[in-house]
Amino acid sequence: MVETGTHSSCPLVYRVVKLALVLLVATATVEICFSKLKLVKTNLRNQVSPEYLNNVMVCAVEKDTFDKVKDDDVIERFRAMSRRIYVIK
């Protein structure tokens, strides 16, 4: 539709077609997330905070990206971070 220029004359039809094409990818992504959640959230992890669960889910869903990160890079990143010393009173 974009190549022929009809997307500007029929914007609603163009939007419906675009949403229909995106729906398949979005649905698959959600199904992958729920599948990973079933693996990550066990009875032992039911009491964790939502923030921690979210962080674990990001790592589980984006496993391919995290596999590319080298351990040495992570270690250097933590070494470079300023460390705070907390005094317990």
N, C-alpha and C positions, 0 to 999 in steps of 0.2 A: 504494500500500500504506500510505503514511503517512496519507493522508486517511481511509482506512477503518479504520485502527488494526490492520491485520493484520500490520504489520511487527514488532510486539512478540510476537505469538503464533507467528510463523514467522521467527525471526531468521536462520536459515541461508539460507532462500530469499531473504529481503530482501538479505542480503549478496551472494549470487550475482547477483541482478539489478543491484545497485549496481555490482559489479565489472564486469559485462558492459557496462554503460553507460559506465563510465570507460575501459574497455579501448580503445575506438575512438579516443578523444582522446589517450590515452597513446601508442598505436602511431603515430598521425599525428605527434605531437611528436618521437618518436624518429626517424622517417623524415626529418623536416625537418632534424633535427640532423645526421644522417649525410650528407644531401645537401649541407648547408652545409660540412661537414667536407671533403668531396671537393673543393669549390671552394677552401677555405682552405688545406688541406694539400697543397702541391705539392712537387716535388723540391727546390726552393730552400728550403722551410721544413721539411724533414724533420729538420734539426739543431737546431731551436728547443727551448727548455725546455717541459716540460708545462704549467707555470704560464702562460707566454706564450701557448701554443696555447689554453689554456682561456680566457684573457682575450679573445683574438681570436674564439673561437667564441661567447662571450657576445655580443659586439658584432655578429657576423654573424646569430645567431639572433634577437636582440632588435632588429633593424634599425629596425622601426617606432617603438620607444621612443626609440632614439638619434636618429632623424630629428627628433623633437620638441624635442630639446635644442639651445639656441642656442649658437653659438660664443662669443659674448660672456660667457655664463654660465660656460662652462668656463674661459675666460681669467681671469675674476674669481676663480673658485674656486682656481686655481693661484696667483694673486697673493696671496690671503689665507693660503695655506698657509705655515707657517714653513719657511724654507729652511735646510738644514744645510750647513755648509762642511766638506768633508773635506780633511784635510791628508795629502798623500802623502809618506811618509818614504822 
